[in-house]
Amino acid sequence: MSVLPETDVARVQRWCRGRVPERVRDEVRVEVDVADRHLTIVECRPPWRADMGAEWTRFPIARLRYVKTTGVWSLFWRDRNLRFHAYDLVAPTASIEELLAELDRDPTAIFWG
């Protein structure tokens, strides 16, 4: 059973849809994978060769972890080995919008390159 606040999940889904203009969504999409205690922002791209099959690749960009007992979200970045680490330039917060704003700013280019 998921402990994530539904309104925050909906906010992240809306934020993801807004990241990529409709006209290029056949080339790239930003989506969110929902788990019990975290959300993973993923960049999705179509197969680049016909022999690769029809599945889009899903590359993790960031993770938002939620602690139900405190009602606080934390932001994590992904390393080259696909492991997540705490992002220390923004404090954990009850406001998921603050973390999404930091993802938009990406001052260190750790999320979007």
PyMOL commands that set and color helices and strands:
alter all, ss='L'
color gray80, all
select helices_A, chain A and resi 6-19+22-24+50-52+96-105
alter helices_A, ss='H'
color red, helices_A
select strands_A, chain A and resi 29-34+38-45+57-67+72-78+84-86
alter strands_A, ss='S'
color yellow, strands_A
deselect
rebuild
show_as cartoon
